[in-house]
Amino acid sequence: MHAPAPTGALRQLVAHARHGDLGAYARQVQRLGGCEQPIRMEGHRLHVHATTGEIVRELVDRDLPAGQLLIRCNNRRATRCATCSEVYRKDTFQLVTAGLNGGKGIGPAVAQHPRVFATFTAPSFGPVHNRPGGGRCRCGHLHPADDPALGTPLDPDRYDYRAAVLWNAHAGALWGRFTTYLRQHLAAAAGIPRSELRHCLKVSYAKVAEYQRRGAIHFHAVIRLDGPDGAEDTPPAWATTELLTDAIRSATRLAEAPGPDLDGRTYAFRFGKQLDIRPIRSADFAGTTELSSRAVAGYIAKYATKGAESATGTVDRPIRNPITDLIGADITDHARQMILTCWRLGARPDLEDLRLRKWAHMLGFRGHFSTKSRAYSVTLGALRQQRADHNEAQARERAAEAGHPLPDLDPDTVLVLSHWRFAGTGLTAAEHFITHGSPPPTTDTTDSRADAEGEPIHA
């Protein structure tokens, strides 16, 4: 049962009942699917016949039950919107699974290709509190698994915060160097020039970035060998799982991303010594260190919705002023120091291209959390389009059943003219009650301020 509606929500619902269709209002809100921070837009969209100029279909904000267009925030972060992040997690799971077992336009033969699950760690920036094998830390204590001290430096004054932040900022470039060396090693093993490798072999991958408790990025990746045409093409017989494993180890040792020169020190970044590579189970592979494809897909999808705030205890939105934004913030001293290091380094003109202040809340990492090579599998965009097409078909069915069929919109003859402007985010008290059946945290959760420096809205 729903909790009693709070006074503010009740007043808003009564007002909608007087001046509009309360049922239509509820349906517009429910179509958000539980999104906690919807984007509110004002404007219009016209579908115009290209030849006659006739308006075939029109959508105007004032005609909508809420008086605005409400769209899902589509934020991948679980701390920002649990519902939208769950959709992102499921889409990522489908994307990774399609590249392992087939589906979504990928044939099942891809499951027979050599593929491994590899974890690439960061180097050390100083000793931290940990639980080696679940045992005693070097500080002499047995830390419980939820101890906030885990991942924090044993000696903060000697911890290399500069290198830790710069590592995060260069981790994406290091991955790019790694893939170059990986292809070089595979070409050398085949006895062919690297320029000829693409004619007989393609390296495909899907990876996710994860924060360790110490705030350093590391990568989990599915790496697969295909024929020259990608997932649908069988790789050559010499391209084995063992060869792929050896090539990954060699490329990891050689890969290096050059960093800046700061105060007489030249920085260069390599992966840490810990490298874990395990074959992914299929009918052709056997061994005690294998993983199932479902477990791998679930693991990658899980971390696709998490950021630094989940592991390190930092904030989940951009820092505009470290003094005001961090005062009273529930973050660890270690995360605070990494944010302040980003802020100080971000003021240096020679590090301007790293944009460390913009990404201070990410502890310097500015890359995408989940990425894939072009030929690995279906794209997230394609999955979203399938969902949009399905929703459009359902909307047409509902309109037809109500006796108001929607006109057919031929993209070859109908132009779409749209003009929308940002009007705020969040749910009103009434919308929160419709969505959650409970009072909102405040009287009105909407925010009309544009987040000019925030993360992009994927609407």
Secondary structure, 3 states (H helix, E strand, C coil): CCCCCCHHHHHHHHHHHHHCCHHHHHHHHHCCCCCCCCEEEEEEEEEEECCCCCEEEEEEHHHCCCCCEEECCCCCCCCCCHHHHHHHHHHHHHHHHHHHHCECCECHHHHHCCEEEEEECCCCCCCECCCHHHCCCCCCCCCCCCCCCCCCECCCCCCCHHHHHHHHHHHHHHHHHHHHHHHHHHHHHHCCCHHHHCCCCEEEEEEEEEECCCCCEEEEEEEEEEECCECCCCCCCCCCHHHHHHHHHHHHHHCCEEEEEECCEEEEECCCCCEEEEEECCCCCCCCCCECHHHHHHHHHHHCCCCHHHHCCCCCCCCCCHHHHHCCCCCCHHHHHHHHHHHHHHCCHHHHHHCCCCCHHHCCCCCCCEEECCCCCCCHHHHHHHHHHHHHHHHHHHHHHCCCCCCCCCCCCEEEEEEEEEEEECCCHHHHHHHHCCCCCCCCCCECCCCCCCCCCCC
